[in-house]
Amino acid sequence: MSLLFLTAQDTLASANRQYQDLQTQIVAENSHVDDYKQTIGELTNSARLSTFAKAHGLTVIEGNIKRVNQ
């Protein structure tokens, strides 16, 4: 009976470790997503786009700048 208890306890501890590892991975991935969202926001900033266009001899027509939000 005690062997069964120890086996169950070990299995539960292993499952808890796996759960904690997954939670850590989720937090890390969410952090990456937030970083990517910030980068997208910076790269699609209309002032940045205008500066890039001027530096490359392009003309920006403000009405033609589209922004997609999720």
N, C-alpha and C positions, 0 to 999 in steps of 0.2 A: 504494500500500500504506500509506504514512504517513497519507494522508487517511482511509482506513478506520480506522486505529488512532486517530486524533484524534477521529473521529466516535464510535467506540465508547467512548473515554475520556470524552467529553462526555456521552454518554448515561448512562454509569455514574455520573458525578458528579451528574447531574440526579436519577437514581434515589436516590442516597444522600441528597441534600438533601430529597427528598420523604419518605423514610423517617425522617429526623431530625425533620422537621416533624410527621409523624404521631406519633412518639414523644413529642414535646413536648405535642401535643394530648391524648394519652392520659394523660400525667402530670397535666395541668391538669384533665381530666375526673375522674380518680380523686381528686384533691384536692377537687373539688366534691362528689363522692359522699360522701367522708369528712365534709365539713362538714355535708351534709344529714343523714347518719346521727347526727351529734352533736346537731344541732338537733332531730331527731325524739326522740332520747333525752331531751333536756331538756324538750321539750314534753309528753312522755308520762310524765314522772316523777310517781309517785303523790302525792308531797307537793305538787307544783305543781297537780295536778288537784284535790286536796282544798282547797287555798287558793283556787283559782278557784271551786270549787263553793260554798264558804262565803261568798265575796265576792258571789256572785250568788244567795244564798238557796237553794242546792240542798243536798241531802244525798247524801253518798257512801256507798254500801254497798260496803265493801272487797271482799267476795266477788264483786262484779259487775265489777270492774275487770279488763279483759282486756289482755294484752300479746301481741303477735305478733312472733316473732323469725324472721328468715330464716336 
